[in-house]
Amino acid sequence: MSVRDRRLVTIGIIASQAEETTFEIQIRAALHKGELSREDVQEIVILLPYYIGYPKATRMRAVTQRIFAEMDKAKAASAA
C-alpha cells in the first residue's frame, strides 16, 4: 500500500476509537506532508458519521475545524 493509503486506514481506525489527539496528529502530518489535501480531509469527515457514528464523527470534525482555523490564521499572518 502507498503511504497515503496507509494514512487513510490509520485515520479511519483512530477516528473509530475517537482518539482525538492521535487523529489530530495524523491529520496534521498528512496535510503537512501533502499526503492529503484539505478537501480530502473534509471528505473524510463527511463520511465518518456513516461508519463510526455521529457522536464520534462530531468530535473528529471539531478537531479538523480547529486545524483549518489555525492554518487559515497562519496563512493570513504570513500574507500580512
GROMACS elastic network, one bead per residue, 0.5 to 0.9 nm:
[ bonds ]
;  ai    aj funct       b0    kb
    1     4     6  0.80388   500
    1     5     6  0.59535   500
    1     6     6  0.64010   500
    2     5     6  0.51197   500
    2     6     6  0.62713   500
    2     7     6  0.85420   500
    3     6     6  0.51091   500
    3     7     6  0.60837   500
    3     8     6  0.86774   500
    3    35     6  0.76989   500
    4     8     6  0.62455   500
    4     9     6  0.87498   500
    4    30     6  0.79571   500
    4    35     6  0.54304   500
    4    36     6  0.73171   500
    5     8     6  0.50919   500
    5     9     6  0.63185   500
    5    10     6  0.85761   500
    6     9     6  0.51674   500
    6    10     6  0.60789   500
    6    11     6  0.85477   500
    7    10     6  0.50503   500
    7    11     6  0.60578   500
    7    12     6  0.85917   500
    7    26     6  0.74591   500
    7    27     6  0.88066   500
    7    30     6  0.72623   500
    7    35     6  0.80218   500
    7    36     6  0.88692   500
    8    11     6  0.51189   500
    8    12     6  0.62150   500
    8    13     6  0.87007   500
    8    36     6  0.88092   500
    8    44     6  0.87274   500
    9    12     6  0.51494   500
    9    13     6  0.62655   500
    9    14     6  0.86287   500
   10    13     6  0.51863   500
   10    14     6  0.60970   500
   10    15     6  0.84611   500
   10    23     6  0.87901   500
   10    26     6  0.80056   500
   11    14     6  0.51425   500
   11    15     6  0.59592   500
   11    16     6  0.85207   500
   11    22     6  0.86256   500
   11    23     6  0.62580   500
   11    26     6  0.65822   500
   11    27     6  0.75205   500
   11    44     6  0.89143   500
   12    15     6  0.51109   500
   12    16     6  0.61374   500
   12    17     6  0.87581   500
   12    23     6  0.88356   500
   12    44     6  0.84102   500
   12    48     6  0.80382   500
   12    52     6  0.88066   500
   13    16     6  0.51431   500
   13    17     6  0.65384   500
   13    18     6  0.88138   500
   14    17     6  0.52147   500
   14    18     6  0.63028   500
   14    19     6  0.55947   500
   14    20     6  0.79582   500
   14    22     6  0.68826   500
   14    23     6  0.59266   500
   14    26     6  0.89136   500
   15    19     6  0.61396   500
   15    20     6  0.74099   500
   15    22     6  0.87487   500
   15    23     6  0.63569   500
   15    48     6  0.78236   500
   15    52     6  0.74305   500
   15    56     6  0.72236   500
   15    57     6  0.73240   500
   15    59     6  0.89516   500
   15    60     6  0.67125   500
   16    19     6  0.78548   500
   16    48     6  0.83204   500
   16    51     6  0.79499   500
   16    52     6  0.52699   500
   16    53     6  0.84267   500
   16    56     6  0.72013   500
   16    57     6  0.82988   500
   17    20     6  0.86623   500
   17    52     6  0.84192   500
   17    56     6  0.80079   500
   18    21     6  0.89026   500
   18    22     6  0.89798   500
   18    23     6  0.79582   500
   18    52     6  0.87689   500
   18    56     6  0.55761   500
   18    57     6  0.79101   500
   18    59     6  0.73691   500
   18    60     6  0.72541   500
   19    22     6  0.55728   500
   19    23     6  0.59276   500
   19    24     6  0.85730   500
   19    60     6  0.84895   500
   20    24     6  0.60537   500
   20    25     6  0.86341   500
   20    59     6  0.71904   500
   20    60     6  0.64168   500
   20    63     6  0.69760   500
   21    24     6  0.51500   500
   21    25     6  0.63356   500
   21    26     6  0.87692   500
   21    63     6  0.85484   500
   22    25     6  0.50023   500
   22    26     6  0.61867   500
   22    27     6  0.85783   500
   23    26     6  0.51899   500
   23    27     6  0.61059   500
   23    28     6  0.85221   500
   23    60     6  0.73367   500
   23    63     6  0.79304   500
   24    27     6  0.51648   500
   24    28     6  0.60053   500
   24    29     6  0.84325   500
   24    60     6  0.82368   500
   24    63     6  0.62947   500
   24    64     6  0.73217   500
   24    67     6  0.78160   500
   25    28     6  0.52769   500
   25    29     6  0.60926   500
   25    30     6  0.85761   500
   26    29     6  0.51197   500
   26    30     6  0.60465   500
   26    31     6  0.85743   500
   27    30     6  0.51165   500
   27    31     6  0.61494   500
   27    32     6  0.84615   500
   27    36     6  0.82185   500
   27    41     6  0.75271   500
   27    64     6  0.76767   500
   27    67     6  0.84679   500
   28    31     6  0.52152   500
   28    32     6  0.59541   500
   28    33     6  0.84937   500
   28    64     6  0.89376   500
   28    67     6  0.74012   500
   29    32     6  0.50298   500
   29    33     6  0.59476   500
   29    34     6  0.83094   500
   29    35     6  0.82489   500
   30    33     6  0.53329   500
   30    34     6  0.59841   500
   30    36     6  0.53554   500
   30    37     6  0.80056   500
   31    34     6  0.51155   500
   31    35     6  0.62168   500
   31    36     6  0.53550   500
   31    37     6  0.60237   500
   31    38     6  0.70685   500
   31    41     6  0.84720   500
   32    35     6  0.77612   500
   32    36     6  0.84679   500
   33    36     6  0.78726   500
   34    37     6  0.65629   500
   36    39     6  0.79454   500
   36    40     6  0.57054   500
   36    41     6  0.67241   500
   37    40     6  0.50160   500
   37    41     6  0.64281   500
   37    42     6  0.86640   500
   38    41     6  0.51807   500
   38    42     6  0.62612   500
   38    43     6  0.87215   500
   38    68     6  0.80809   500
   39    43     6  0.62140   500
   39    44     6  0.86800   500
   40    43     6  0.50952   500
   40    44     6  0.63163   500
   40    45     6  0.88042   500
   41    44     6  0.50318   500
   41    45     6  0.63516   500
   41    46     6  0.87085   500
   41    64     6  0.77269   500
   42    45     6  0.51606   500
   42    46     6  0.62949   500
   42    47     6  0.88297   500
   42    61     6  0.84991   500
   42    64     6  0.80081   500
   43    46     6  0.50152   500
   43    47     6  0.63393   500
   43    48     6  0.87504   500
   44    47     6  0.52172   500
   44    48     6  0.62134   500
   45    48     6  0.52352   500
   45    49     6  0.76723   500
   45    57     6  0.68572   500
   45    58     6  0.84668   500
   45    60     6  0.71150   500
   45    61     6  0.58939   500
   45    64     6  0.80927   500
   46    49     6  0.69688   500
   46    50     6  0.84334   500
   46    57     6  0.84662   500
   46    61     6  0.85261   500
   47    50     6  0.58999   500
   47    51     6  0.70987   500
   47    52     6  0.89309   500
   47    57     6  0.86367   500
   48    51     6  0.54117   500
   48    52     6  0.57160   500
   48    53     6  0.70192   500
   48    54     6  0.77032   500
   48    56     6  0.82183   500
   48    57     6  0.53982   500
   48    58     6  0.87129   500
   48    60     6  0.84737   500
   48    61     6  0.89402   500
   49    52     6  0.54560   500
   49    55     6  0.77924   500
   49    56     6  0.74838   500
   49    57     6  0.51369   500
   49    58     6  0.77441   500
   50    53     6  0.59608   500
   50    54     6  0.74897   500
   50    57     6  0.87314   500
   51    54     6  0.87698   500
   51    57     6  0.88353   500
   52    55     6  0.83009   500
   52    56     6  0.64329   500
   52    57     6  0.65734   500
   53    56     6  0.58308   500
   53    57     6  0.61234   500
   53    58     6  0.85983   500
   54    57     6  0.50245   500
   54    58     6  0.58945   500
   54    59     6  0.86678   500
   55    58     6  0.52485   500
   55    59     6  0.66217   500
   55    60     6  0.89969   500
   56    59     6  0.52573   500
   56    60     6  0.64839   500
   56    61     6  0.87148   500
   57    60     6  0.50395   500
   57    61     6  0.60382   500
   57    62     6  0.86096   500
   58    62     6  0.62553   500
   58    63     6  0.87587   500
   59    62     6  0.51654   500
   59    63     6  0.65184   500
   59    64     6  0.89613   500
   60    63     6  0.50657   500
   60    64     6  0.64311   500
   60    65     6  0.87058   500
   61    64     6  0.51465   500
   61    65     6  0.61361   500
   61    66     6  0.86124   500
   62    65     6  0.50637   500
   62    66     6  0.62053   500
   62    67     6  0.86765   500
   63    66     6  0.51990   500
   63    67     6  0.63220   500
   63    68     6  0.87395   500
   64    68     6  0.60949   500
   64    69     6  0.84961   500
   65    68     6  0.51194   500
   65    69     6  0.60619   500
   65    70     6  0.85972   500
   66    69     6  0.51183   500
   66    70     6  0.62516   500
   66    71     6  0.86382   500
   67    70     6  0.51888   500
   67    71     6  0.61955   500
   67    72     6  0.86598   500
   68    72     6  0.60634   500
   68    73     6  0.85010   500
   69    72     6  0.51078   500
   69    73     6  0.61054   500
   69    74     6  0.85956   500
   70    73     6  0.50665   500
   70    74     6  0.61249   500
   70    75     6  0.85340   500
   71    74     6  0.51685   500
   71    75     6  0.61142   500
   71    76     6  0.85951   500
   72    75     6  0.50601   500
   72    76     6  0.61118   500
   72    77     6  0.85535   500
   73    76     6  0.51280   500
   73    77     6  0.61239   500
   73    78     6  0.86427   500
   74    77     6  0.50539   500
   74    78     6  0.61718   500
   74    79     6  0.85964   500
   75    78     6  0.52197   500
   75    79     6  0.62030   500
   75    80     6  0.87737   500
   76    79     6  0.51095   500
   76    80     6  0.63242   500
   77    80     6  0.52877   500
